[in-house]
């Protein structure tokens, strides 16, 4: 299969460059153009006909939701992955209803977007190989999308009722950071990774553990107190 052509639409120059580097670290993907708003992005989609658009939602001139609606209304055959800080259920449902392949919440790790792109590569390769599918083959192709929807629903259910002093955005960042780690993370790592104080990270982690959303494993090293490692 040829390289998958990616159009990147993101208004923040630093984030745009980081995302480009992340995407091109994954074998099989090439960023063919970068745009800083939905107006420019839509024009480039028509001109370049990329395989995949990775797009922010909150952008000047024309946001991602409007751009997505225009893409779908015009029946443009392009797949879309959204990358955004939006975490409210209304926005998420609107995005999912518009048929995105995946929804990645900021901040995210390389491993998170890598997994999405690897899943997408398999999906794209399979779709080019066969004309007719069995139920099993179809289930295997759309499983990552179903798992993503279930993951979003689980996270939002936790976000619906928070203790006093808790912030929805911060909680979601903690969830995503822990989820993206395959071997578990400490409170120090979470704090550093999402840019909060260690005591704040510990409060959120303790809350998630009490909700049975994450698990904790005590690591006993050499000298010093044991370290809690959190994982999903």
N, C-alpha and C positions, 0 to 999 in steps of 0.2 A: 504494500500500500504506500502511496506517495505521502510526503509530509502533509500534516494537517495544518492548513492555513488559518491563522488566528488573527482576528481584529480586536485590539485592546482599546476599550473606551473608558477613560478615567480622567477626572479633571485635575487631580493633585499630581504635579510632575514627579515628586519623589516616590509616591505610591505607584505611579504608572511605571517608573523605571524598575522598581523592586519587583512588581508583578511580571514585567517583561522578562527579567532575569529568571524568576521562578519558572515561568512557562517554558523558556528555552532550555532550562536544565533537564526537562523531561524529554527523552528521546522520542522523535516523531512529530514534534510540534515546532512551528515557525511563526513568529509574530511578523505579519506582513505590513502592518500599519498600526499607528497609535493615534487616537483622537482624544480631545479634551471635553467634548460635550456630545449630546445626543443628536444634534442637528448635523454636525460633521460626521458623526458615526454612521448615521443612516445613509448619508450620501456615499460614504466609502463602502458600505455594505452593497449598495447598488452597483458601484463601479468595480469593486474588487471581487465580489462574490466569494467571501471567505467560507470555510467549512464551519468555523466556530467563532462566536463573538463572546468575549469576556468583558462584562460591562458593569460599571458602578450604577447605583440607583439615584443617589442624590448628586445632581450635576446642574450647572447653570445652563441657561438658554432652553434646554430641553432635557428633562430628567429621563432616567432609565425606564420608568413605567410607561411614559408616553411613547418613547422610542420602541419599546416592546410591542405596544398596541399597534403602532404603525407597521412594524415588521409582520405581525400576524395578519393584520387587515389586508396587507399587500400580498399575502401568501408567499413571502420570500422563503425559500428552502434553506434556512440557516439555523443551526443550533445555538443556544444561548446559555451561558453560565453567568449568574449575577454574583458580584462581589460587593458587599455593602455593610454598613454599620446598622442598617435598619433591623430592628428586632421586635417590632410590634406586630401582633397577629394580623391586623387588617392589611398591612403592607405585604406581609409574607404570603397571605392567601391570594392577594391580587397577583403577585409574581408567579406563584405556583399555578394559578389558573391560566396564566398566559403561556404555559408550557415550557418553562426553562428546564434544562437538563439537570442543573444543580444550583443550590443557593448557598453561597459561602459567606459567613459572617466575619467581619473585621473585629479584632485582629485575627489573623490566621497564620499558621506555620506553613513552611514549604511542604511538609509531609501531607498536610490537609489538601492542598491544591494538587499535589502530585498524585494522590490517590484518586481524586476526581478525574484528572486527565488520563490516568492509566485505565480507569473504568470506561471513559469516553472512547479511548483508542480501541478497546476491545469491542465496544458497541458499534463503532464506525466500521471496523474491519468485518464484523459479523454481518452488518447490514449490506455490505458490498459483496459478500460471498454468496448469499442465498436469496432466492426470490420468495420461497414459501417456507414458513416456520412451523415447527411443532409447538405445542403448548409449553413443553419443557424448555425449548430454545428461547421462546419469547419471555418466559419467566426469568431465565438467566440474564437476558439482555436488559430487562427493566428493573431487576432487583435493586441495583444501587439507587435508582430513583425512588423506589418504594421505601427503602431504608432511610433515605434522606428525609422523606415526608414524615415518617414515624419519629425520626430524631427531632425534627422541628416541633412536632406536636408535643413530645415529651418535655422539651425545654420550655415551651410556652406554658404548659400546665404548671410547671414549677414557678414560672415568672408571675402567675396570676395572683398569688398571695405571698407577700414578702413581709418579714418582720420590720418593725420600725427602724429607720436608718439605713435600710438596704436599698441599693440602686439596681434597677433592672438591667441596665447596660453593663454594669460591672459584673453582675452575676452571670450574665450570658457570656462575657469574656472569659470568666473563670471556667465555665462549663466547656467552652470550645477549646481552651488551652489544655485542660485535663483530657478531654476526648482525643485530641490530636496527638497526645503522647502515648506511645505503645507500651512503655515500660513503667509508667507512673511518674509523678512529679511531686516534689516537696513544696511546702508553702513558700520557701525562699525562691524557688524556680518560678512558681506562679506569679509571685509579687514582681519579680524582675521581668518576666515575660509580658505582663499586661500593664506594668507601670504603676503599681500601687504599693503601699506599705505592707510589710510582712504581716503585721497584726491584722490588717484589713483582709489580706488574702486568707489568713487562718480563720477569720470569722466566717467568710463565705464558704470555705471548704468544710468547716464544722457543720454549717447549716445544711449543705448538700449531703453530707454523710448522714445526718439525722433524718433527712428525707429519703434515705436509702437510694439516692441517685448516684452517688459515688461510693467507692469502697476504700478502705485504708489498710495499708500493710506497713508494719513497723520494721524498719531496717536497723539492725544492730551492727555498727561498724567497729572501729578500734576504740580509741579514747574518746570520751564525751558521751552526751546523751543520745539515745536512739532517735532516728529521724522517721517521721511519718511520710509515706509515699502514697499519693492518692491516684486512683485510676477508675475508669468506667468499665 
